[in-house]
Amino acid sequence: MKKIFFLLLFILVGCGHKAETTTTISETTTSSTAEIIKKSSIPTLFIHGYSGGPQTFGTLIERMEKNDLAKKEMTITVKSDGSIQADGQLSGQANNPMIQVLFEDNESHEWNQAAWIRATLAYLHDTYAIKNVHLVGHSMGGASSLRYLGTYGADDSLPQVNKFSAIGAPFNEFIDTSQTQSIDELLANGPTEFSARYNDYATTLPTAPKCEIQLLVGQLSTEEVNDGIVPISSGLSIYHLLQENNYHVSSHIIKTNAQHSQLHENEEVDALLQAFLWDK
């Protein structure tokens, strides 16, 4: 596909070194619609869920690179003791750098994952003077990222989270409230039943720093209001809570190829992530 690129480059100060922002206007010969991609040096961290690994976001990251939306620059593996193994390095270039975060113990609980996210961000701050990041979490990786925000997000010695996208995350554990409320009622009022995890969020989020949050959930069919594992009502359970606490939040229900472990292989998810993270 033929592409014409017009690059507008200007320098911003940040991240401990020159931080660049590039706006790329990509126009194809098959469409009259121009796609405007904002490129910066802010890293986006991709965090897998329970029992996940390199395959969780591996091909999504490859697609983002292939489409010239972003560039993978690092893989960070967090050991069980919180120590960091980093492969690659951040260039500081305005290329929407992507970092794949892997947990050596990929079947640990969300409290450990939240602490390991903190260790990752501390490493990026101490090594590269990173001041801002985006987070993308699948399944438990999304739940753990939100727990990180509530538990550690106010620590100003760590990079601040600008944007957070959660894909198929069980924020209300696996409670399904679809029999007692509609999706509209859920978004307007919150869930009719609360898990311990949800109650923790209700306690910690009011004092956590605000950021933009995107909630992506899957629905297999009209009868199956879930992605095969996570109920829609769990993935969207925090929408009202976030709005109440002055977060900028959006939500989207994926209805094609919406199985839980396939959400990160879904082209609609790719497009929603692109628009949320990088579109101007």
MOJOCOR-V255753 format. One record per residue. N is the residue number from 1. PHI is phi as a letter, one per 30 degrees, with the letter a starting at -180 (999 if undefined). PSI is psi in radians with two decimals (NA if undefined). NEAR is the number of other C-alpha atoms within 12 Angstrom. Layout:
BEGIN
n: (N/N)
phi: (PHI/PHI)
psi: (PSI/PSI)
near: (NEAR/NEAR)
END
This chain:
BEGIN
n: (1/2/3/4/5/6/7/8/9/10/11/12/13/14/15/16/17/18/19/20/21/22/23/24/25/26/27/28/29/30/31/32/33/34/35/36/37/38/39/40/41/42/43/44/45/46/47/48/49/50/51/52/53/54/55/56/57/58/59/60/61/62/63/64/65/66/67/68/69/70/71/72/73/74/75/76/77/78/79/80/81/82/83/84/85/86/87/88/89/90/91/92/93/94/95/96/97/98/99/100/101/102/103/104/105/106/107/108/109/110/111/112/113/114/115/116/117/118/119/120/121/122/123/124/125/126/127/128/129/130/131/132/133/134/135/136/137/138/139/140/141/142/143/144/145/146/147/148/149/150/151/152/153/154/155/156/157/158/159/160/161/162/163/164/165/166/167/168/169/170/171/172/173/174/175/176/177/178/179/180/181/182/183/184/185/186/187/188/189/190/191/192/193/194/195/196/197/198/199/200/201/202/203/204/205/206/207/208/209/210/211/212/213/214/215/216/217/218/219/220/221/222/223/224/225/226/227/228/229/230/231/232/233/234/235/236/237/238/239/240/241/242/243/244/245/246/247/248/249/250/251/252/253/254/255/256/257/258/259/260/261/262/263/264/265/266/267/268/269/270/271/272/273/274/275/276/277/278/279/280)
phi: (999/d/b/c/c/c/c/c/c/b/c/c/c/l/h/i/a/d/c/c/b/b/c/c/c/c/b/c/d/c/b/d/d/d/c/c/c/c/c/b/c/d/d/c/c/c/b/d/c/d/i/d/a/e/d/e/c/e/d/d/d/d/d/d/d/e/d/h/c/a/b/d/c/b/b/c/c/c/d/d/d/i/d/c/c/c/c/j/a/d/d/i/d/d/b/h/d/c/b/c/c/b/c/e/c/d/b/d/d/d/d/d/d/d/d/d/d/d/d/d/d/d/d/d/d/d/d/b/h/d/c/b/b/c/b/b/b/c/h/d/d/d/d/d/d/d/d/e/e/d/c/b/d/d/d/d/d/c/e/d/d/d/b/b/c/c/c/h/c/d/d/c/h/c/d/c/c/d/d/c/a/d/d/d/d/d/d/d/b/i/d/d/b/c/c/d/d/d/d/d/d/d/d/c/d/e/c/d/d/d/a/d/b/c/c/c/b/c/b/d/a/d/d/c/d/a/c/j/b/c/d/e/d/d/d/c/e/d/e/d/d/d/d/e/c/i/d/d/b/b/b/b/c/c/c/b/h/c/d/e/d/c/d/d/c/c/d/d/d/e/d/d/d/e/d/d/d/b/d/d)
psi: (2.14/2.33/2.48/2.21/2.28/2.10/2.22/2.01/2.26/2.77/2.33/2.79/2.33/3.02/0.40/-0.01/-3.12/2.14/2.19/2.63/2.25/2.33/2.10/2.11/1.96/2.11/2.19/2.80/-0.22/-0.02/2.52/-0.04/2.15/2.33/2.16/2.02/2.19/2.12/2.37/-3.14/0.18/2.13/2.53/2.15/2.25/2.12/2.09/2.97/-2.80/2.22/0.23/3.12/-2.72/-0.53/-0.36/-0.92/0.08/-0.89/-0.51/-0.79/-0.72/-0.70/-0.71/-0.70/-0.79/-0.63/0.16/0.63/-0.56/2.98/2.25/2.19/-0.37/2.67/2.21/2.15/2.16/2.11/2.90/-0.48/0.09/-0.04/2.72/2.30/2.02/2.23/2.12/-3.10/2.71/2.36/-0.35/0.08/2.73/1.27/0.36/1.13/2.41/2.45/2.13/2.15/2.19/2.45/2.17/-0.79/1.64/0.17/0.44/3.07/2.97/-0.45/-0.75/-0.75/-0.72/-0.72/-0.61/-0.57/-0.74/-0.77/-0.69/-0.80/-0.61/-0.71/-0.78/-0.65/-0.84/-0.58/-0.67/0.06/0.63/2.32/-0.41/2.55/2.88/2.60/2.42/2.11/2.34/2.30/-2.15/-0.45/-0.53/-0.77/-0.71/-0.59/-0.70/-0.62/-0.65/-0.82/-0.76/-0.53/-0.74/-0.15/-0.45/-0.07/1.90/0.02/-0.08/2.73/2.47/2.49/2.06/-0.80/2.53/2.11/2.20/2.22/1.96/0.79/2.28/1.32/-0.45/0.69/-2.30/0.52/2.27/1.97/0.30/-0.34/-0.26/-0.14/2.65/2.94/-0.73/-0.72/-0.68/-0.82/-0.59/-0.54/-0.19/3.03/2.75/-0.13/2.43/2.36/2.96/-0.64/-0.82/-0.75/-0.61/-0.78/-0.73/-0.49/-0.68/-0.53/-0.55/-0.53/0.03/2.67/2.58/2.57/3.06/2.35/2.33/2.26/2.05/2.20/2.76/2.54/2.07/-0.69/3.10/-0.66/-0.55/1.62/1.00/3.07/0.30/-0.33/-0.93/2.14/2.54/-0.73/-0.40/-0.79/-0.49/0.08/-0.53/-0.01/-0.93/-0.69/-0.75/-0.78/-0.74/-0.52/0.39/0.52/2.60/1.98/2.46/2.76/2.61/2.38/2.11/2.20/-0.02/2.30/0.91/0.22/2.50/-0.93/-0.04/-0.05/-0.61/0.06/0.24/2.24/-0.56/-0.68/-0.75/-0.86/-0.68/-0.68/-0.81/-0.85/-0.67/-0.78/-0.70/-0.26/2.49/NA)
near: (11/11/17/15/18/16/18/18/19/18/19/19/18/24/30/21/22/21/31/27/28/30/26/29/24/26/19/17/12/11/12/9/11/19/26/25/34/31/36/40/41/47/49/46/46/46/51/45/40/29/24/28/28/25/23/34/38/25/23/34/37/25/25/31/21/14/21/26/37/37/35/36/30/26/33/36/34/33/24/22/16/25/21/26/25/22/17/17/23/33/26/31/30/36/33/39/39/44/40/43/48/40/40/26/23/27/20/23/22/34/25/30/42/33/31/38/49/39/32/42/43/30/28/37/26/17/21/27/28/35/30/32/38/39/45/51/46/47/46/44/47/43/48/41/47/53/39/39/43/34/29/31/33/23/20/19/20/30/39/35/38/29/36/43/46/48/54/49/49/45/48/38/35/31/29/32/30/28/19/16/20/21/31/19/20/28/30/20/22/33/37/26/25/24/22/16/31/35/23/26/33/31/19/25/31/23/20/27/30/27/30/31/38/41/44/49/49/44/33/25/19/13/14/21/31/34/37/23/30/38/39/52/48/46/50/53/49/46/40/31/32/38/27/19/24/19/25/24/28/28/35/30/32/34/27/21/23/34/30/34/30/32/39/43/29/27/21/25/38/32/25/28/41/32/21/32/37/36/24/18)
END
